Amino acid sequence: MMLLLELTGIFFGIFILFDYATQAPRPARLLARAAIISASAWIAEESCILLYRFYDYHPGWNLFLDQVPLLIIVIWPVIIFSAMDLTSPLHGAHPGKGLLAGAAVVAADALFIEPLSVSAGLWSWRLPGVFNVPPIGILGWFFFALLCMRLLGDNRLKGPLNAYDLRLLVIPVVGTHFLLLLSWWGALRWINFPLPVPAVIGVAWGVSFLMMVGIYKKQTGRGLNKRTLLLRIPAVLFFLVLLMVQTADPLPLALYAVAFVPPYVMLMVQQYRGRTHTL
């Protein structure tokens, strides 16, 4: 069963990458940079697992590249490109805000995916935190995405493949390690404790409500690519089904996970509304 899920996920990830390529001015260039991001993601995860031993993937996975499942390596460029698409309206006028917003989307993905995956036994952390996921784990997603997006937004990466592309292979890895060590020894090592479940659920719903209000007022969904939003639905459904099937006590985690849905629904609704509303 696990092998089937892995192969399905790999196929879906490759399908999305080729879909992005068909819409790009230079498909081969996009696919080549997707391959570089995958390689960089593998180096980053492999080195984090071997050096820090904070987490491990379950041995029930079938397709590994040493310590990291092949599926994880394939989906990293999908995560990066999808987050950049969702925040694309900000990149032109406000590149700095667009960069931070894109990395924040990836961090939100991590806050959704990590607890559900850990609960389902896909991987496990040796540190406490949000449903057994430490804050340093979420920051790893954020830092790696931030550095990749910063390089992808550089004009030197808009032309043909060249030596500058090698920075996309090296800088996200080195930078992620540096920022993780800085965060760990600067703060997180000293405040490392389990977070109470009711408080986590309450904060998740509070942030969800504030995001809905912000999306409603700014009509954020009207400027987004509907295709990008639709392609996220299968992944969300997969993790929600995984929650119900693999988790012994799914209710608390379900209350947490469902808090991520309303802002997404608001974005989708705005894709189909004919006029703009304000509060």
TIKE-900207 format. One record per residue (C-alpha): residue number from 1; residue in three letters; y, x, z. Coordinates in steps of 0.5 Angstrom, whole numbers, plus 500, padded with zeros to 3 digits. Example, Ala and Ser with C-alpha at 12.3 -4.5 7.8 and 13.67 -1.06 7.14 Angstrom:
<mizas>
[1, "ala", [491, 525, 516]];
[2, "ser", [498, 527, 514]];
</mizas>
This chain:
<mizas>
[1, "met", [500, 500, 500]];
[2, "met", [505, 506, 502]];
[3, "leu", [503, 509, 495]];
[4, "leu", [505, 503, 491]];
[5, "leu", [512, 502, 495]];
[6, "glu", [513, 509, 494]];
[7, "leu", [512, 509, 486]];
[8, "thr", [516, 502, 486]];
[9, "gly", [522, 506, 489]];
[10, "ile", [522, 512, 485]];
[11, "phe", [521, 508, 479]];
[12, "phe", [527, 503, 481]];
[13, "gly", [531, 509, 483]];
[14, "ile", [530, 512, 476]];
[15, "phe", [531, 506, 473]];
[16, "ile", [538, 505, 476]];
[17, "leu", [540, 512, 474]];
[18, "phe", [538, 511, 467]];
[19, "asp", [542, 505, 467]];
[20, "tyr", [548, 509, 470]];
[21, "ala", [547, 514, 464]];
[22, "thr", [548, 508, 459]];
[23, "gln", [554, 506, 461]];
[24, "ala", [557, 513, 462]];
[25, "pro", [561, 517, 456]];
[26, "arg", [556, 523, 456]];
[27, "pro", [549, 520, 459]];
[28, "ala", [546, 527, 459]];
[29, "arg", [551, 530, 463]];
[30, "leu", [551, 524, 468]];
[31, "leu", [543, 525, 469]];
[32, "ala", [544, 533, 469]];
[33, "arg", [549, 532, 475]];
[34, "ala", [544, 527, 478]];
[35, "ala", [538, 532, 478]];
[36, "ile", [543, 537, 481]];
[37, "ile", [545, 532, 487]];
[38, "ser", [537, 531, 488]];
[39, "ala", [536, 538, 489]];
[40, "ser", [542, 539, 493]];
[41, "ala", [539, 533, 498]];
[42, "trp", [532, 536, 498]];
[43, "ile", [535, 543, 500]];
[44, "ala", [540, 540, 505]];
[45, "glu", [534, 535, 508]];
[46, "glu", [529, 541, 508]];
[47, "ser", [533, 546, 511]];
[48, "cys", [535, 541, 517]];
[49, "ile", [528, 539, 518]];
[50, "leu", [526, 546, 519]];
[51, "leu", [532, 549, 523]];
[52, "tyr", [533, 543, 528]];
[53, "arg", [527, 539, 528]];
[54, "phe", [531, 533, 530]];
[55, "tyr", [527, 528, 526]];
[56, "asp", [520, 528, 522]];
[57, "tyr", [518, 524, 516]];
[58, "his", [511, 520, 518]];
[59, "pro", [505, 523, 515]];
[60, "gly", [503, 516, 512]];
[61, "trp", [508, 518, 506]];
[62, "asn", [504, 520, 500]];
[63, "leu", [509, 524, 495]];
[64, "phe", [512, 530, 499]];
[65, "leu", [516, 536, 496]];
[66, "asp", [514, 540, 502]];
[67, "gln", [518, 536, 508]];
[68, "val", [521, 531, 504]];
[69, "pro", [518, 525, 501]];
[70, "leu", [520, 525, 493]];
[71, "leu", [523, 518, 494]];
[72, "ile", [528, 520, 498]];
[73, "ile", [530, 526, 494]];
[74, "val", [530, 521, 488]];
[75, "ile", [535, 516, 491]];
[76, "trp", [540, 520, 493]];
[77, "pro", [544, 521, 487]];
[78, "val", [543, 513, 487]];
[79, "ile", [547, 512, 493]];
[80, "ile", [552, 517, 491]];
[81, "phe", [554, 514, 485]];
[82, "ser", [553, 507, 488]];
[83, "ala", [558, 508, 493]];
[84, "met", [563, 511, 488]];
[85, "asp", [563, 505, 484]];
[86, "leu", [564, 501, 490]];
[87, "thr", [570, 505, 492]];
[88, "ser", [573, 506, 485]];
[89, "pro", [579, 502, 485]];
[90, "leu", [582, 507, 490]];
[91, "his", [580, 513, 487]];
[92, "gly", [586, 513, 482]];
[93, "ala", [592, 511, 486]];
[94, "his", [589, 514, 493]];
[95, "pro", [584, 519, 491]];
[96, "gly", [584, 521, 499]];
[97, "lys", [582, 514, 501]];
[98, "gly", [577, 513, 496]];
[99, "leu", [574, 519, 498]];
[100, "leu", [573, 517, 505]];
[101, "ala", [572, 510, 503]];
[102, "gly", [566, 512, 499]];
[103, "ala", [563, 517, 504]];
[104, "ala", [564, 511, 509]];
[105, "val", [560, 506, 505]];
[106, "val", [554, 511, 505]];
[107, "ala", [555, 512, 513]];
[108, "ala", [554, 504, 513]];
[109, "asp", [548, 505, 508]];
[110, "ala", [545, 510, 514]];
[111, "leu", [547, 505, 519]];
[112, "phe", [543, 499, 516]];
[113, "ile", [537, 504, 513]];
[114, "glu", [536, 508, 519]];
[115, "pro", [534, 504, 524]];
[116, "leu", [530, 499, 520]];
[117, "ser", [526, 505, 517]];
[118, "val", [525, 508, 524]];
[119, "ser", [523, 502, 527]];
[120, "ala", [518, 501, 521]];
[121, "gly", [515, 508, 522]];
[122, "leu", [518, 511, 516]];
[123, "trp", [521, 517, 520]];
[124, "ser", [522, 518, 527]];
[125, "trp", [528, 522, 531]];
[126, "arg", [527, 526, 537]];
[127, "leu", [534, 524, 540]];
[128, "pro", [537, 517, 542]];
[129, "gly", [542, 513, 539]];
[130, "val", [543, 506, 535]];
[131, "phe", [536, 503, 535]];
[132, "asn", [533, 510, 536]];
[133, "val", [538, 513, 531]];
[134, "pro", [542, 519, 534]];
[135, "pro", [550, 519, 531]];
[136, "ile", [548, 526, 528]];
[137, "gly", [544, 523, 524]];
[138, "ile", [549, 518, 521]];
[139, "leu", [554, 524, 520]];
[140, "gly", [549, 528, 516]];
[141, "trp", [549, 522, 511]];
[142, "phe", [557, 522, 511]];
[143, "phe", [558, 529, 511]];
[144, "phe", [553, 530, 505]];
[145, "ala", [556, 524, 501]];
[146, "leu", [563, 526, 502]];
[147, "leu", [562, 533, 500]];
[148, "cys", [558, 531, 493]];
[149, "met", [564, 526, 492]];
[150, "arg", [569, 531, 493]];
[151, "leu", [566, 536, 488]];
[152, "leu", [564, 530, 483]];
[153, "gly", [572, 528, 483]];
[154, "asp", [574, 535, 481]];
[155, "asn", [576, 535, 474]];
[156, "arg", [572, 542, 473]];
[157, "leu", [566, 537, 473]];
[158, "lys", [568, 532, 468]];
[159, "gly", [567, 537, 462]];
[160, "pro", [560, 540, 459]];
[161, "leu", [555, 543, 464]];
[162, "asn", [558, 550, 467]];
[163, "ala", [557, 555, 472]];
[164, "tyr", [562, 550, 477]];
[165, "asp", [556, 545, 477]];
[166, "leu", [552, 550, 481]];
[167, "arg", [557, 549, 487]];
[168, "leu", [555, 542, 487]];
[169, "leu", [548, 545, 489]];
[170, "val", [551, 549, 494]];
[171, "ile", [557, 547, 497]];
[172, "pro", [554, 540, 500]];
[173, "val", [548, 544, 503]];
[174, "val", [552, 549, 507]];
[175, "gly", [558, 544, 508]];
[176, "thr", [553, 539, 511]];
[177, "his", [550, 544, 516]];
[178, "phe", [557, 547, 518]];
[179, "leu", [560, 540, 520]];
[180, "leu", [553, 538, 523]];
[181, "leu", [553, 544, 528]];
[182, "leu", [561, 543, 529]];
[183, "ser", [560, 536, 531]];
[184, "trp", [554, 537, 535]];
[185, "trp", [556, 543, 539]];
[186, "gly", [563, 540, 539]];
[187, "ala", [562, 533, 542]];
[188, "leu", [555, 530, 541]];
[189, "arg", [551, 535, 545]];
[190, "trp", [554, 533, 551]];
[191, "ile", [554, 525, 550]];
[192, "asn", [547, 524, 547]];
[193, "phe", [544, 518, 550]];
[194, "pro", [541, 511, 548]];
[195, "leu", [546, 506, 546]];
[196, "pro", [545, 499, 549]];
[197, "val", [542, 494, 544]];
[198, "pro", [547, 488, 546]];
[199, "ala", [553, 492, 545]];
[200, "val", [551, 495, 539]];
[201, "ile", [549, 488, 536]];
[202, "gly", [556, 486, 538]];
[203, "val", [560, 492, 535]];
[204, "ala", [556, 491, 529]];
[205, "trp", [558, 483, 528]];
[206, "gly", [565, 485, 530]];
[207, "val", [566, 490, 525]];
[208, "ser", [563, 485, 520]];
[209, "phe", [568, 480, 522]];
[210, "leu", [574, 485, 521]];
[211, "met", [571, 487, 514]];
[212, "met", [570, 480, 512]];
[213, "val", [578, 479, 514]];
[214, "gly", [580, 485, 510]];
[215, "ile", [576, 484, 504]];
[216, "tyr", [578, 476, 504]];
[217, "lys", [586, 478, 504]];
[218, "lys", [585, 484, 499]];
[219, "gln", [581, 480, 495]];
[220, "thr", [577, 487, 494]];
[221, "gly", [571, 484, 491]];
[222, "arg", [575, 482, 485]];
[223, "gly", [576, 489, 483]];
[224, "leu", [569, 491, 483]];
[225, "asn", [563, 492, 478]];
[226, "lys", [559, 486, 479]];
[227, "arg", [553, 490, 476]];
[228, "thr", [553, 495, 482]];
[229, "leu", [553, 490, 487]];
[230, "leu", [547, 486, 484]];
[231, "leu", [543, 493, 484]];
[232, "arg", [544, 493, 491]];
[233, "ile", [540, 487, 493]];
[234, "pro", [533, 489, 492]];
[235, "ala", [534, 495, 496]];
[236, "val", [537, 490, 502]];
[237, "leu", [531, 485, 501]];
[238, "phe", [526, 491, 501]];
[239, "phe", [529, 493, 508]];
[240, "leu", [529, 486, 511]];
[241, "val", [522, 485, 509]];
[242, "leu", [520, 491, 512]];
[243, "leu", [523, 489, 518]];
[244, "met", [519, 483, 519]];
[245, "val", [513, 486, 517]];
[246, "gln", [513, 492, 520]];
[247, "thr", [517, 491, 527]];
[248, "ala", [513, 489, 533]];
[249, "asp", [520, 486, 536]];
[250, "pro", [524, 484, 530]];
[251, "leu", [529, 480, 533]];
[252, "pro", [534, 484, 536]];
[253, "leu", [534, 489, 530]];
[254, "ala", [534, 483, 525]];
[255, "leu", [541, 481, 529]];
[256, "tyr", [544, 487, 528]];
[257, "ala", [541, 488, 521]];
[258, "val", [544, 481, 518]];
[259, "ala", [551, 483, 521]];
[260, "phe", [551, 488, 515]];
[261, "val", [550, 482, 510]];
[262, "pro", [557, 477, 511]];
[263, "pro", [562, 483, 508]];
[264, "tyr", [557, 484, 502]];
[265, "val", [557, 476, 501]];
[266, "met", [564, 476, 501]];
[267, "leu", [565, 481, 496]];
[268, "met", [560, 477, 491]];
[269, "val", [563, 471, 492]];
[270, "gln", [570, 474, 490]];
[271, "gln", [566, 476, 483]];
[272, "tyr", [566, 468, 482]];
[273, "arg", [572, 465, 484]];
[274, "gly", [577, 463, 479]];
[275, "arg", [583, 464, 483]];
[276, "thr", [586, 469, 489]];
[277, "his", [587, 466, 496]];
[278, "thr", [590, 469, 502]];
[279, "leu", [591, 468, 509]];
</mizas>
